[in-house]
Amino acid sequence: MARGPRAFLSGSEESIDYPPRKWLFRTRAANVRKEETVCVIGDLPELGSWQPERCIPLEREDDTDVWSGQIEIPDHQRVHFRYCVCILIEVGLQVIVRSWETNLSPRIIEANASSPTSKEEPQEYGTYDHQERVDRGWLSKETVIQLKLCNNPLVIFRPKYHSRAINIKVTPVSLTRHNTNFPKTMSEALEESLSADTQDTVENPREQFGHEVKKDDMLIFQSTLLFPSNVAFLIDLYIYSSRCVDGEPPYHAGFSYLLPTALQSSEGNVVLPVTSTKHRPLGQLRVDYLVIGPMPSFKCDLSISYARHWKKTRYGLDVGHRGSGSSFKTKVQNCAEVRENTIASLKNAIEHGADFVEFDVQLSKDLVPIIYHDFHVCIAMKKKKDIQDTDMLEIPLKELTLNQLKMLKVYHLSEGKSKNPRFFDDELDDHQPFPTLQQVLETMDPHTGFNIEIKWTMQLADGTYELYHPTDLNLYLDTILEVVLRYGGDRRIIFSCFNADICQVIRIKQNKYPVMFLTCGESEIYPRYRDPRCWSIQAAAQYAMMIEMLGINVHTEDLLREPSLVKLALNVGLVIFCWGDQNADASTIKFLKELGLHGVIYDKIHEYSSKEVKESIFLVQARSRRRSCSGWRRPTRRRRRRARRRSPSSRSACWTSRRPRTSSATCSRRPRRLQGLESHMSDYVTKDAS
């Protein structure tokens, strides 16, 4: 005799003991490459429990775009599932997800539904519930190598070529030799297909000669590899004749090779000699490279992704800058009264109604993610012969362990230079600088979102860096991401960074949390960065769309000069926040919200917030859900008087009779207290959201 049904809460639980039913999974997926397979994944062990390596491959129906498979699933049980496109290196062990359905709610098979038949129209890949959303996969086994050409990277020695258009083409080349008499292994064949995955399809004959190198442009070439140490890059130069006519192709002028041994770290640059086809020196090419590997200690699954989801009606959120605001500005009257980026500052912003709090994260020397803004700190140093006076030693924060940061007397740079400390709160735990990211994730109100800015050095236009010799980029981000993925829970979290490469690395290393590209834009306040992707809102928006980010976080200086730039982002479906000292004004905040910004980041939220009720919008909505879930209604004065006349037993019976019945599907877990409420999908997207 079968046991009664019980809710399936996670992929680790076993299915219920109902007799199985055969279900036909069938979908139409266009543009599936020959090495790819359409698969199905779901919340049951029979469907892989959301684990990519356990996805169930479907079979292609003849030479069509339709893929199908019949799988046994438990009867009388609601099933959640998604389709995905994968490369199956070794079924059940090694799988690369190339794309997957990322609608916030997965597809559903109702408990008593009947299986579709092969005569019915198949489901469309990525489209259901009046929504369409397919995202690229994330790194699991493979490595991405990105080559960037920007800021006039090519120097040609021959003057006659200086005024001509020059094209560059990059081609991955395998360094391993294959015996043509023997078939290639799966890994070898896959390596070739992955290497060519991001190369442009030659629809226009001119594109077979690469892309033109223009001043102030950036060319990005990207390849996905299983074995990067076995692949080199051939770089060909094509030059147009000075007498060429329309339609005439350029001629092959020279070439260079980038060997894998030149890629010594996660990021860097190399200068390559360019040799002519006659084997003479032709010039030199500077190449910036980025090597992105998968996270070694955390595995993402296919259960849910918030990477590009935002509720369409959610505008004008209040975001607390570094908690309650910057506390080390030039003018003391503009400074926050609580030390920035501390537990106390974050709590203060939350208590005054912040919907999100923004804070900065970087690593200590012992690789602990901590909350702090500046790359350098000052340490008080005693002189040998003068016990009264002290000198301040400026030192990179990355050279101190967490214990040293906690134990030593550490000052902000502005305090060190002026020798005038602003805060004397050493005995108050919540006011101490350098709280850990894990501590913040575990102790802050879960109904307040986090905007986590990743601190990373930037190269300025003059060639100098904000910080020299940073931690290895992959190690740095893997450490931070693992903490967030393990302790983030259901909290709303957005990553952001001024460094465009960091944004892309976060985007493809994990599939859960969204990323926003921070930019200074065309600023007269801040120095210009070398990376052209940071130079304008237009460039930032273009890049955010290219790598499928949630949106951009722009400098208010740009928006006050040209408010129409907000619509530029909104029209292409990007979420847009803004930041800047100009936001420390109630009228400016109101103006920015009226422009349609999704969020405004500003200091002193307790002073400038216009909220009547000082609560996060997510807390208000959580309370509303709790009331509707439990059937609670605020008693009117008349009902309270009537209730007092009744006996306790009759009053209880009357109250119970007025409570509407709720099904287990809509209210399966009733929280006992507000702090225990979990996030609901409605917080992120509406039914008509794209």
ZICOR-V487931 format. One record per residue. PHI is phi in radians with two decimals (999 if undefined). PSI is psi in radians with two decimals (999 if undefined). Layout:
BEGIN
PHI_PSI, PHI_PSI
END
This chain:
BEGIN
999_2.24, -1.22_2.53, -1.39_2.82, -1.18_2.77, -1.22_2.63, -2.41_2.61, -1.12_2.44, -1.68_1.92, -1.70_-0.46, -2.68_2.90, -1.21_-0.22, -1.48_-0.23, -1.45_2.75, -1.46_2.73, -1.22_2.82, -1.36_2.81, -1.57_0.99, -1.69_2.69, -1.03_2.47, -1.27_2.73, -2.21_2.53, -1.50_2.29, -2.21_2.30, -1.59_1.94, -1.60_2.20, -2.61_2.18, -2.52_2.67, -1.81_2.11, -2.27_2.07, -1.54_2.77, 1.05_0.65, -1.49_2.17, -1.28_2.86, -1.14_-0.48, -1.57_0.01, -1.78_2.72, -2.35_2.38, -1.41_2.31, -2.25_2.93, -2.15_2.51, -2.45_2.56, -2.73_-2.95, -1.61_0.17, -1.90_2.69, -1.00_-0.60, -1.12_-0.38, -1.98_0.29, 1.62_-0.04, 0.90_0.68, 1.22_0.03, -1.48_2.14, -0.96_-0.72, -1.19_-0.22, -1.87_0.25, -1.13_2.72, -1.78_2.03, -1.26_2.50, -1.79_2.93, -1.88_2.45, -1.29_2.35, -1.48_1.85, 0.89_-2.26, -1.87_0.59, -1.75_3.14, -1.60_0.16, -1.67_2.32, -2.11_2.46, -2.64_2.86, -3.01_2.51, -1.81_2.18, -2.26_2.46, -1.43_2.20, -2.24_2.75, -1.10_2.47, -1.38_2.76, 0.99_0.65, -2.48_2.36, -1.25_2.35, -2.17_2.37, -1.93_2.40, -2.69_2.89, -2.45_2.79, -1.75_2.65, -2.58_2.75, -1.93_2.16, -2.30_2.83, -1.87_2.09, -1.65_1.70, -1.27_-0.85, -2.59_1.88, -0.97_2.25, 1.55_-0.19, -2.24_-0.89, -2.27_2.01, -2.39_2.39, -1.93_2.12, -1.48_2.07, -1.57_-0.66, -2.75_2.80, -2.77_2.76, -1.31_2.18, -2.13_0.40, -0.95_2.49, -1.02_-0.73, -1.66_2.31, -1.24_3.00, -1.16_2.69, -2.25_2.37, -1.90_2.02, -1.21_2.76, -1.03_-0.65, -1.91_0.29, -1.31_2.69, -1.75_2.56, -1.14_2.45, -1.18_2.90, -1.96_2.91, -1.22_-0.24, -1.43_-0.31, -1.40_2.78, -1.16_2.30, -1.22_2.79, -1.26_2.54, -1.48_2.25, -1.06_2.16, 1.50_-0.12, -2.12_2.08, -2.92_2.85, 0.91_0.64, 1.08_0.46, -2.32_2.66, -2.29_2.12, -2.69_2.00, -2.26_2.21, -2.03_2.73, -1.20_2.75, -1.31_-3.11, -2.04_2.97, -1.32_2.28, -2.23_-0.81, -2.12_-0.44, -1.60_2.96, -2.17_2.42, -1.81_2.26, -2.01_2.17, -2.07_2.25, -1.96_2.27, -2.11_2.36, -2.10_2.01, -2.67_2.94, 0.95_0.93, 0.92_1.14, -1.36_-0.29, -1.80_2.26, -2.07_2.08, -1.83_2.28, -1.32_-0.50, -1.54_2.09, -1.02_-0.53, -1.16_-0.29, -1.63_-0.12, -1.13_-0.53, -1.73_0.10, -1.72_2.70, -1.29_2.32, -2.17_2.27, -1.84_2.60, -2.19_2.36, -2.19_2.33, -2.02_2.26, -2.29_2.19, -1.20_2.42, -2.26_2.19, -1.29_2.40, -1.63_-0.05, -1.70_2.46, -1.66_2.42, -1.91_2.39, -1.39_2.06, -1.15_-0.23, -1.44_-0.18, -2.13_2.51, -1.18_2.62, -1.29_2.61, -1.26_2.90, -1.03_-0.74, -1.13_-0.69, -1.17_-0.77, -1.12_-0.70, -1.14_-0.65, -1.04_-0.74, -1.16_-0.74, -1.19_-0.66, -1.20_-0.67, -1.07_-0.63, -1.60_0.04, -1.04_-0.70, -1.76_0.14, -1.32_2.49, -1.17_2.38, -1.24_2.32, -1.48_1.47, -1.54_-0.66, -1.68_2.18, -0.96_-0.51, -1.16_-0.44, -1.29_-0.23, -1.19_-0.20, -1.81_0.37, 1.43_-2.67, -2.22_2.56, -1.26_2.42, -1.59_1.99, -2.00_2.71, -1.13_2.40, 1.15_0.16, -1.64_2.90, -2.25_2.18, -1.79_2.29, -2.12_2.15, -1.98_2.29, -2.34_2.37, -2.29_2.53, -1.88_2.16, -2.28_2.54, -1.49_-0.65, -2.23_1.42, -1.08_-0.43, -1.25_-0.17, -1.80_0.14, -2.21_2.28, -1.91_3.01, -2.17_2.15, -1.58_2.18, -1.98_1.97, -1.81_2.47, -1.93_2.28, -2.11_2.31, -2.16_2.38, -1.44_2.45, -1.13_2.62, -1.18_-0.27, -2.01_0.35, -1.20_2.62, -1.93_2.95, -1.00_2.32, 1.60_-0.21, -1.39_2.23, -1.33_2.78, -1.32_2.89, -1.84_2.67, -1.28_2.00, -1.77_-0.53, -3.05_-3.12, -2.75_2.92, -2.66_2.81, -2.14_2.38, -1.92_1.94, -1.52_2.66, -1.08_-0.44, -1.18_-0.29, -1.38_-0.28, -1.60_1.39, -1.44_-0.37, -2.42_-3.04, -1.21_-0.49, -2.61_2.79, 2.86_-2.88, -2.58_2.67, -2.37_2.63, -1.91_2.08, -1.86_2.41, -1.28_2.44, -1.84_2.17, -1.86_2.38, -1.28_2.93, -1.18_-0.21, -1.74_0.25, 1.14_0.66, -2.08_2.68, -1.07_2.22, -1.92_-0.54, 2.98_-2.80, -2.53_2.67, -2.29_2.19, -1.64_2.19, -2.11_2.15, -1.57_2.34, -2.18_2.74, -2.46_2.21, -1.98_2.09, -2.06_2.10, -1.93_2.91, -1.27_2.78, -1.19_2.28, -1.40_-0.40, -2.09_0.17, -2.53_2.34, -1.95_2.16, -1.42_2.72, -2.12_-3.02, -1.89_0.38, -1.26_-0.71, -2.88_2.70, -2.52_2.34, -1.88_0.21, -1.02_-0.56, -2.33_0.53, -1.88_2.35, -2.66_2.31, -1.15_2.20, -1.07_-0.53, -1.51_0.04, -1.65_1.78, -2.24_2.81, 1.12_0.64, -1.25_2.56, -1.64_2.10, -2.06_2.08, -1.35_2.07, -1.30_2.08, 0.91_0.59, 1.61_-1.86, -1.63_0.04, 2.19_2.89, -1.18_2.36, -1.98_0.20, -2.36_0.86, -1.48_2.93, -1.10_-0.78, -1.63_2.10, -1.07_-0.59, -1.15_-0.32, -1.63_-0.04, -1.49_2.60, -1.20_2.61, -1.46_-0.18, -2.00_2.46, -1.01_2.28, -1.10_2.70, 0.97_0.63, -2.05_2.91, -1.01_-0.73, -1.10_-0.72, -1.16_-0.73, -1.14_-0.76, -1.10_-0.70, -1.08_-0.74, -1.15_-0.70, -1.14_-0.73, -1.14_-0.36, -1.82_0.37, 1.63_0.30, -1.10_2.31, -1.38_-0.66, -2.28_2.70, -2.08_2.35, -1.76_2.37, -2.63_2.87, -1.85_2.43, -2.20_2.34, -2.57_3.09, -1.83_2.49, -1.38_3.08, -1.08_-0.59, -1.60_0.42, 1.08_0.76, -1.88_2.15, -1.17_2.14, -2.21_2.82, -1.72_1.95, -2.91_2.58, -1.59_-0.93, -1.36_2.67, -1.37_-0.35, -2.17_2.69, -2.32_2.95, -2.02_2.43, -2.04_2.36, -1.27_2.23, -2.07_2.24, -1.46_2.38, -1.38_2.65, -1.10_-0.78, -1.86_0.08, -2.34_1.68, -1.37_-0.15, -1.53_-0.82, -1.51_2.73, -2.35_2.62, -1.82_2.72, -1.89_2.18, -1.77_2.08, -1.49_2.26, -2.53_2.50, -1.09_2.38, -1.04_-0.57, -1.17_-0.16, -1.62_0.06, -2.09_2.40, -1.31_2.91, -1.06_-0.72, -1.11_-0.69, -1.15_-0.69, -1.12_-0.59, -1.38_-0.61, -1.55_-0.62, -1.39_2.76, -1.44_1.76, -1.92_2.36, -2.08_2.70, -1.17_2.69, -0.97_-0.73, -1.13_-0.59, -1.22_-0.68, -1.16_-0.70, -1.26_-0.62, -1.59_-0.24, 0.94_0.66, -2.33_1.52, -1.05_2.48, -1.66_-0.50, -2.14_2.45, -2.28_1.11, -2.21_0.63, -1.06_-0.43, -1.52_-0.11, -1.75_2.00, -1.04_-0.79, -1.17_-0.30, -1.67_0.02, -1.30_2.42, -1.24_2.93, 1.18_0.73, -1.14_2.65, -1.44_2.71, -1.08_-0.71, -1.08_-0.74, -1.05_-0.76, -1.15_-0.75, -1.10_-0.59, -1.51_-0.39, -1.90_-0.38, -1.38_2.70, -0.92_2.16, -1.20_-0.21, -1.57_0.06, -1.85_2.25, -1.31_2.78, -2.01_2.22, -1.81_1.73, -1.62_1.89, -1.54_2.13, -1.47_2.09, -1.42_2.21, -2.63_2.48, -1.07_2.51, -2.10_2.52, -1.59_2.23, -1.42_2.91, -1.07_-0.47, -1.44_0.04, 1.67_-0.19, -1.41_2.85, -2.03_2.64, -1.19_-0.55, -2.58_2.31, -1.70_2.63, 0.96_1.01, -1.25_2.98, -1.08_2.66, -0.91_2.30, -1.05_-0.79, -1.14_-0.76, -1.10_-0.73, -1.02_-0.91, -1.31_-0.63, -1.03_-0.71, -1.14_-0.79, -1.21_-0.79, -1.10_-0.68, -1.09_-0.71, -1.10_-0.78, -1.16_-0.75, -1.19_-0.52, -1.46_-0.56, -2.05_0.02, -1.23_-0.50, 1.02_-2.36, -1.71_0.17, -1.13_2.55, -1.35_2.10, -2.30_2.34, -2.21_2.29, -1.61_2.61, -2.62_2.75, -2.88_2.60, -1.32_-0.37, -1.52_2.06, -1.10_-0.63, -1.13_-0.71, -1.05_-0.73, -1.04_-0.77, -1.19_-0.70, -1.08_-0.77, -1.09_-0.68, -1.11_-0.68, -1.74_-0.11, -1.44_-0.46, -2.46_2.82, -2.12_0.20, -1.76_-0.90, -1.76_2.55, -1.36_2.85, -2.25_2.45, -2.16_2.44, -1.57_2.03, -1.41_2.43, -2.57_2.52, -1.46_-0.45, 1.18_-2.61, -1.55_1.50, -1.88_2.48, -1.72_-0.07, -1.66_-0.75, -1.89_2.59, -1.17_2.72, -1.40_2.48, -1.52_2.81, -1.26_-0.53, -1.30_2.05, -1.14_-0.28, -1.19_-0.27, -1.69_-0.03, -1.37_-0.38, -2.72_2.82, -1.11_-0.65, -1.07_-0.78, -1.16_-0.71, -1.11_-0.74, -1.13_-0.72, -1.08_-0.76, -1.20_-0.71, -1.06_-0.69, -1.19_-0.67, -1.10_-0.69, -1.81_0.25, 1.08_0.85, -1.49_2.86, -1.16_-0.74, -3.14_-2.78, -2.27_2.67, -2.15_1.82, -1.87_2.85, -1.42_2.30, -1.05_-0.50, -0.92_-0.73, -1.11_-0.76, -1.25_-0.61, -1.22_-0.51, -1.37_-0.65, -2.49_1.46, -1.05_-0.42, -1.14_-0.26, -1.12_-0.39, -1.09_-0.77, -1.15_-0.53, -1.00_-0.75, -1.30_-0.74, -1.13_-0.64, -1.18_-0.40, -1.78_0.21, 1.43_0.34, -1.62_2.54, -1.39_2.44, -2.31_2.17, -1.91_2.93, -2.46_2.74, -2.48_2.86, 2.48_2.74, -1.10_-0.43, -1.13_-0.30, -1.32_-0.15, -1.41_1.01, -2.81_2.22, -1.08_-0.71, -1.20_-0.63, -1.17_-0.74, -1.04_-0.78, -1.08_-0.77, -1.06_-0.77, -1.13_-0.71, -1.14_-0.64, -1.19_-0.40, -1.24_-0.29, 1.82_0.25, -1.14_2.53, -1.36_-0.49, -2.70_2.52, -2.15_2.14, -1.68_2.16, -2.66_2.82, -1.41_2.89, 0.87_1.00, -1.10_-0.47, -1.18_-0.40, -1.69_-0.65, -1.79_-0.17, -1.19_2.39, -1.68_0.11, -1.16_2.38, -1.34_-0.73, -1.78_2.04, -1.43_1.24, -2.44_2.62, -1.09_2.49, -1.06_-0.53, -1.26_-0.59, -1.19_-0.74, -1.07_-0.77, -1.22_-0.61, -1.11_-0.72, -1.12_-0.70, -1.11_-0.74, -1.11_-0.69, -1.08_-0.73, -1.17_-0.77, -1.20_-0.55, -1.23_-0.64, -1.62_-0.09, 1.32_0.34, -1.32_2.39, -2.31_2.39, -1.14_2.16, -1.16_2.37, -1.34_2.93, -1.06_-0.71, -1.13_-0.73, -1.17_-0.62, -1.16_-0.67, -1.14_-0.73, -1.12_-0.68, -1.14_-0.60, -1.18_-0.45, -1.35_-0.36, -1.49_2.81, -1.29_2.81, -0.99_-0.71, -1.19_-0.77, -1.20_-0.61, -1.10_-0.72, -1.14_-0.72, -1.14_-0.71, -1.12_-0.76, -1.09_-0.68, -1.16_-0.67, -1.18_-0.45, -1.45_-0.23, -1.40_2.15, -1.18_2.59, -1.32_2.48, -2.14_2.43, -1.40_2.80, -1.17_-0.40, -1.22_-0.61, -1.67_-0.32, -2.58_1.08, -1.33_-0.46, -2.32_1.87, -1.58_2.04, -1.18_2.50, -1.44_-0.38, -2.60_2.78, -1.12_-0.63, -1.09_-0.41, -1.52_-0.02, -1.16_2.44, -1.73_2.81, -1.16_2.56, -1.96_2.69, -1.09_-0.48, -1.12_-0.28, -1.19_-0.41, -1.81_-0.54, -2.71_2.56, -1.70_3.01, -1.10_-0.53, -1.68_0.18, -1.25_2.58, -1.60_999
END
